[in-house]
Amino acid sequence: MVKVAIFDYGAGNIFSLKSSLEKNDAEVDIITSLSKINNYSGLLLPGVGNFDPAIKSLHTSKIEFQDLVKNQIPVLGICLGMEMFFEKSEEGKLGGLGVLDGEVILLPNKFKIPHMGWNNLQIKESSVLLDGVKEGSWVYFVHSYRVKPKNEEIIKADSDYGINVPAVIENHTLFGTQFHPEKSSKVGSIMIKNFLRVCKK
């Protein structure tokens, strides 16, 4: 059984994510510090909360997080969790974790914000996280922002919300989804399984 940790920003309920991981045979701890992250095979940054408070909660662990990435411990960032990988966000004033080059920008106000509901994936190229996921699969979004990576090659799938929203990113052992896999039924479960398989290696 693989042992993973969910980082709790103190922002809300992460029970559904914990439950989804446990249903896929993971042992899960909820942590508020990265001081003992080496006890785990993977880390999840959940999609609940706002940018600045979440970054503040990780601030004392920022160097440890960057070391964790260098040491190639797999990390799955969900929604806000993925947005925090980047250098900055229009949602906040604080700098992001900066492990990926790029920024996070607000969805255009001509669209309904937040974008909430099911949208399908447009797969750009094969990826570890998307192994077994079919083109056009539906996943569940709740977000007001989208990531804008400097290196667009890390975008593995988009979703069409009047504009292309990067939906899945992957860069070595960094994985991110703008949607919530834990709320995305069987398709989300496939991605959770894929991430846990990486953690077992």
C-alpha positions in Angstrom: 0.0 0.0 0.0 1.4 3.4 -1.0 1.5 6.1 1.7 0.7 9.7 0.6 0.1 13.0 2.3 -2.5 15.8 1.7 -1.4 19.3 2.7 -4.1 21.0 4.6 -4.2 24.8 4.1 -6.9 25.0 6.8 -9.4 26.3 4.1 -12.1 23.7 3.9 -13.2 20.1 3.6 -10.7 17.8 1.9 -12.6 14.6 2.9 -13.7 13.7 -0.6 -10.0 13.8 -1.8 -8.9 11.6 1.2 -11.8 9.2 0.5 -11.0 8.9 -3.2 -7.3 8.1 -2.4 -8.3 5.5 0.2 -10.8 3.9 -2.2 -7.8 3.4 -4.5 -5.8 1.6 -1.8 -3.7 4.5 -0.5 -2.8 5.1 3.1 -3.4 8.9 3.6 -2.3 11.4 6.2 -3.4 15.0 6.4 -0.4 17.3 7.2 0.2 21.0 7.9 4.0 20.9 7.6 6.4 19.3 5.1 9.0 18.6 7.8 8.4 14.8 7.6 7.5 14.6 3.9 10.2 12.0 3.3 8.0 9.6 5.2 5.6 9.7 2.2 5.7 8.5 -1.4 3.7 11.4 -2.8 2.1 14.7 -1.9 -1.3 16.2 -2.9 -2.1 19.9 -2.8 -5.9 20.1 -2.7 -8.1 22.5 -4.6 -9.8 24.2 -1.7 -9.0 27.8 -0.6 -7.6 31.1 -1.9 -4.1 31.8 -3.2 -2.5 34.1 -0.6 -3.7 32.2 2.5 -2.7 28.9 1.0 0.8 30.2 0.0 1.1 31.6 3.6 0.4 28.2 5.1 3.1 26.7 2.8 5.5 29.6 3.3 7.5 28.0 6.1 7.7 24.9 3.9 8.5 26.6 0.6 12.2 25.6 0.5 11.3 22.1 1.6 8.7 22.0 -1.2 11.4 23.0 -3.8 13.7 20.4 -2.3 10.9 17.8 -2.6 10.5 18.6 -6.3 14.3 18.4 -6.8 14.2 15.0 -5.1 11.5 13.9 -7.5 8.8 13.1 -5.0 5.5 13.0 -7.0 3.2 15.9 -6.4 -0.4 16.3 -7.6 -1.8 19.8 -7.5 -5.6 20.1 -7.9 -7.1 23.4 -9.0 -5.6 25.9 -6.5 -2.9 23.3 -5.7 -1.8 23.4 -9.4 -2.0 27.2 -9.6 0.4 27.4 -6.7 3.2 25.7 -8.7 3.6 28.9 -10.7 5.3 32.2 -10.0 2.3 34.4 -9.3 -1.5 34.6 -9.5 -3.9 37.5 -10.2 -5.9 36.1 -7.2 -3.2 37.2 -4.7 -0.2 39.5 -4.1 2.2 36.9 -2.8 4.6 34.9 -5.0 3.8 31.3 -5.8 5.9 28.3 -5.2 7.8 29.1 -8.4 8.6 25.5 -9.4 7.1 26.2 -12.8 7.5 29.3 -14.9 4.3 31.2 -15.7 1.4 32.8 -14.0 -2.2 32.3 -13.1 -4.8 34.7 -14.7 -8.5 35.4 -14.2 -11.0 33.9 -16.7 -12.3 36.5 -19.0 -15.3 38.3 -17.5 -17.4 37.7 -20.6 -17.8 34.2 -19.3 -19.7 33.1 -16.2 -17.3 33.1 -13.3 -16.7 30.8 -11.5 -16.7 28.1 -14.2 -18.6 25.4 -12.4 -19.7 22.1 -13.8 -18.8 19.3 -16.2 -16.6 19.9 -19.2 -14.8 17.5 -21.5 -11.1 17.1 -22.0 -9.2 17.7 -25.3 -6.1 15.6 -25.0 -3.1 17.2 -26.6 -0.6 14.3 -26.1 -0.2 11.2 -24.0 0.8 11.6 -20.4 1.2 9.5 -17.3 -1.9 11.0 -15.6 -4.1 10.5 -18.6 -3.2 6.9 -19.2 -6.5 5.1 -19.9 -8.5 8.3 -20.2 -10.4 8.7 -23.4 -10.5 11.8 -25.6 -13.6 13.9 -24.7 -13.9 12.4 -21.2 -16.0 14.6 -18.8 -14.5 16.0 -15.6 -15.8 18.4 -12.9 -14.5 22.0 -12.7 -15.0 24.7 -10.0 -12.6 27.6 -10.8 -12.2 31.3 -11.6 -8.6 31.3 -12.8 -6.5 29.5 -15.4 -2.8 28.8 -15.6 -0.6 30.3 -18.3 2.7 28.3 -18.4 5.7 29.8 -20.2 6.4 26.3 -21.5 3.2 25.2 -23.2 4.6 21.7 -23.8 3.7 20.8 -20.2 0.0 21.2 -21.0 -1.3 17.7 -21.7 -5.0 18.4 -22.0 -7.2 21.5 -22.5 -10.9 22.1 -21.9 -13.0 24.5 -24.0 -14.8 27.1 -21.9 -15.1 29.6 -24.8 -11.4 29.8 -24.4 -8.9 26.9 -24.0 -8.3 26.3 -20.3 -5.2 24.2 -19.5 -6.8 21.2 -17.7 -3.9 18.8 -17.2 -0.2 19.7 -16.8 2.7 17.4 -16.3 6.4 18.1 -15.8 8.6 15.3 -14.6 7.1 14.4 -11.2 4.8 17.5 -11.0 1.2 16.8 -12.0 -1.7 19.2 -12.0 -5.4 19.3 -12.9 -7.6 22.4 -13.1 -10.6 20.2 -12.4 -11.3 18.0 -9.3 -10.5 14.4 -10.1 -11.9 13.3 -6.7 -15.3 14.7 -8.0 -15.0 13.4 -11.5 -16.4 9.9 -11.2 -14.7 7.0 -12.9 -12.5 9.3 -15.1 -11.1 11.0 -12.0 -10.5 7.7 -10.3 -8.4 6.6 -13.3 -6.2 9.6 -12.8 -5.9 9.1 -9.0 -4.8 5.5 -9.7 -2.3 6.7 -12.3 -0.8 9.2 -9.8 -0.6 6.5 -7.0 1.1 4.2 -9.5 3.8 6.9 -10.0 4.1 7.2 -6.2 4.8 3.4 -5.9 7.8 3.5 -8.2 
